[in-house]
Amino acid sequence: MKTAVLALDGVFDSGLAAILDVLQAANALRSEVENPPQPWDVRTVGVRRRIRTGQGHHVDTESIESGQAFDFLVLPALAERAPRALLELVASPLHRPARRLIAEAREQGTALASSCTGTFLLAESGVLNGLQATTSWWLSPVFRQNYPAVTLDETRLVTTSDGITTAGAAFSHLDLALALVRMRSPVLADLVRRFMVMDDRESQAAYAIPSALAQCDPLVSAFETWVRGRLGQPLSVSEAARDLGVSERTLQRTMARTLGCTPVRFIQDLRIERATFLLRTTRLPLSEIAGRVGYESSGALRSVLRRRGTGSRDQRP
């Protein structure tokens, strides 16, 4: 399977290495499974013959020409964390050749894959319009605001939509590469995962920090402050909107546009975040923690924690 890993100037070093390492491991372990898939013919390609990574290392790449056929085109992330700078970077003339290459590969039916900030370059190229995708949880508000034609689910670690696979933050490059292996052989993917000691995980939700997401919009930030001051009380969205000086509909629309969730869901996120913190840092009984974060009983809190995949410090039944 011909696989092009597109390395661009400023590429995230660990992302590039993770993709190459997982695919190399899959090739090395092919003989250990029955009916192995074809080997991955992996090439590090670029729009320039030599690129400089985000950490300043130089990587030689193979030139990739228009119309060149690959089964997969994989784009590691760019090493830019600041949202505004990232948006400017992916839309800049510097990456115009890469955007053109990505669009042409899509037209040819090449399977595309990217993770973290690389998803922004896919979106800027137009190939994600009308599809589902994920990206780094902490970049989800700015992604959602700038690429409304893409259905974003930042809770997902990896998602595939119409031949385009996207993955979440930084080290989910490992999960992205493993997903490519799984497309050809689930058995081999599991073997690679075990040899590389990779966790079997599906969601980014447990890593998200609600306060970091809320800072992307003044109203959402104010709503977060309002909720945090009342976590142990019964909460009303209409009361929150009134206290914040907006209509309930405005609050609902702002939450959906910025975070892709309802106010009620965000309240639950904040409660779970606080409960998880108390479970990890105190010896308070679960019943008292439940009361402090607005749940009527320890059973109700335990049920929500299980649905969210959030463990407690002592694995209480």
N, C-alpha and C positions, 0 to 999 in steps of 0.2 A: 504494500500500500504506500503510494508515494505521498509523503507528508512534508509540507513546507512549513517551517517555523520562521515566521517573519520577524526578524530582529531590526528594530528601528533605533535611531539615535535616542538616547535617554531611556532605553529599555530597562525594566526592573530586573536587576541581576538574578535574584532568586527565582523569579518567575520563569525566565529563560532557562535557567539550569534545571528547575523542577520538571518542566515539560520534557526536556531532553533526557533527563535521568530516568523518568518513569517509562518512556518509550524504549529506551535502551534496556531497562530491566525486563520489559515485556518481551523484547527480542531474545534476551538471554534465557528466559524461562519458558519459551515456547515449547521446547522439547519435553517439558515436564507434564504437559496436558495432552489428552486425547484429541484428535482432530484439531490441531493447532491452526490458528488463522495464518494468513500470509504474513511474512515479516514486514515491519515498518521500515520503509526506505526513507529515513529522516534526513532532511537537508536544512541547514540554517541559511535562509535566503534574506536578501535585502534589496532596497532600492539604491543602496550604495555598496561598494565592494568592502568597505570597512566602516564599522560603526563604533561609537563610544557609548558605553552603558551608563546608567545612572550613577554608578560608583566610579566611573572614570576608566574602566577597563576597555580595551579595544578587542573587537571580535571581527574576524574576517567572515564575510558572507558570500554566498554564490549569487550572482546576478539572476534576477528573475525577469523574464521577458513577457510582454503582453501575449496572451493566448497560450502560455505554457500550461500544460494540464497537470493537476495534482488531485489526489483523492481528498486530502485535507489541507486547509490553510489555517494555521494556528498562530494567533497573535498574542504574545505575552504582553503584560501591562507596561505602561509607561511610568517611570519613577517620578511622578508629580502628584503630590497630595493636595495642594491648594485648589479648591474647586474652580475659582475664577481663572487661575493660571492654566488649569487643565482644559477648560473649555476653549480658551484662546489657543492652546497648543494643538488640540486635535483639529481645529478649524484653520490653522495657519498654513501658509504656502509651503512650509517645511514638509508637511505631511500630505500635501496634495497628491504626490505620486502614490503614496500608500493608500489613500482613499480611492483613487482610481483603480488600483490593483485589486482592492477588496471588492469594489463594485463589479469589476469584470469577472472576478472569480465566482461571484454569486450568479452572474448571468450565465456562466458556463456550467453551473450546477455543482460546483465544488462545495463540499461541506466546510463550514467555517466554525472557528472556535476562538474564544477569548475569555479573559478573566480580569476582574478588578477594573482598573482604569482603561484597559484595552477595550472594554465594552463601549466606552464613550466614542472611540474611534470607529467602531462598527456602526454605532448610531449616527455619527456624523457622516458616514459614507452612505447612509440611507438604507442599508440592507436590513435593518431591524424594524422598519416601519410595518405596523400591522402584526408584529410578532410579540411573543413573550420573551422576557430576558431577566437576568439578575445582574447585580454588580455589587461593589463594596457597600455594606449596609450604611456606612456613614456618608456616602456620596449619593444616596438614593434621593434626597429632596432635590438637589440641583439637577440630577439626571431627569427626574420626573418633570421638573419645570421646563427643561430645555428640549426634551424629546417626548412630547405628549403623545406622539403616534406609536410609541412603544409601550406595551403593557408590562410594567415593572413589578416584580415580586422579589424584594430584597431579602425576604426571609429564606428563600431557596439558596442552597449552596451551589447547585448545578441545575440548569434547566436546558432542555433542547426544544426548539420550535422551528419546524419546517427546515431542518437541516443546519440550523445554526445553534451551537452550544455555547452557553455563557456560564461563568462561575463567579463566585463572590470575591471577597477581599483577599489581598496578598497571597497567603499560603494556600488558598484554594486552587492555585495553579496545579497543585498535586492532584486534587480532586478532578480538575478539568482533564488532565492527561489520562487519569485512570478511567474517566468516563469514555474517552475515545477508545481505550483498550476494551472496555466493557461492551461497546457497540459491536465489536467483532468476536469477543469471547468472554462471557461473564466468568467462566471458570478461571481463565488466565488472569483476568482483572483481580479476582479474589486472591490468587496466588501472589501476584505482584504486591497487593495491599499487605499481605501477611509478611512477605519478605522485607518490605520497606517499613513495616510497623506503622501503617497508616490507620487512623481511626475510621470506623464506618459511620459516617455522619451525613446528614441530609440538610440541616438547617443552619442559618446564621443567626437566627432569632435570639439564641441564648447569649450571643456576644454583643448585641446592639445596646447602646447606651441612649435611652430616651432623651436625656438632657442635651446630648450632642446633636441629635436630630432636630430638637425643638429650636435650636438657635438659628435655624435657617429662615425663620419668619417671626416678626415681632409678636403677632397675635398668638401663634403657637407657643412661643416662649412665655408669654404672659399666662396662657392657659396652663402650661406646665407648673409655673410658680403657684397659681391658684390651687391646682390639684394637690401639689406636694404639701401645702399648708393644711390640707383637710383629709389626708389619706385614711385616717381612722374613722371618718364619718360617712354616712350615706351621701352620695354626691348626685347632683342634678345638673345636666348639661344646660338646661334652660336657665338655671340660677347662675351658672358660670358665665354664660353669654351676657346676662343682664349685668353682672358685676364688672365684666370687662368692657361694657359699653357697646356691644354689637348684638346683632340678631342671632338667634340660634342657627338659622340657615347660613349666615355668613361664617360662623364658627365651623359648621359642618363642611362647607365648601372649602374653607382654608385648610382644614385638616386633610381632606381628601386630596387637594391639589399638592400640598407640601409633603405629607407623609403617606398618602395612599391608604389611610385608615379613618375610622370614625372616632369622635371624641371618646365614646365609651371604650373602644378598644385601647386607646392611648391611656386612659385611666387604668385599665387593667395592666397594661405594660408597666406603668409606674408602680403599681401595687406589687407586681411580681418582682420587679427590680429590687424594691425595698425589702420584701420578704426574703428574697434570696440572700441579700446582704446580711440581714439579721441572722439567718440560718448559718451562714458561714463564719460570722464574727462574734456571736453570742451563744450562751447556753440557755436562752429563753425557751420555755416550752412552746410547742407549735401553736397551742391554743391562744397564748398571749400574743404571739407574732401575728396570728390571724386577726385578732382584734385590733392590733396597731395599724394594720394595712386595710381595714375595712371589710373583712370577711366575717360572717356570722359564726363560723366554726372552723376547727382545724381540718375537718373532713372536706369542707368546701375549698379551702386553700390547697390542701394536698391534691385534690382532683385537678385544679388548675395547673399546679406545678407539674403533674404527670402529663397533662395534655401538651404543655409547652416543652416537655423534655428537660426540665430543670431539676437537677438532683439536690438533695439536702445533705447537710454535713454528716448525718448519722444514718441516712437511708431508713428513716422511720416508716413503718408500715402504715 
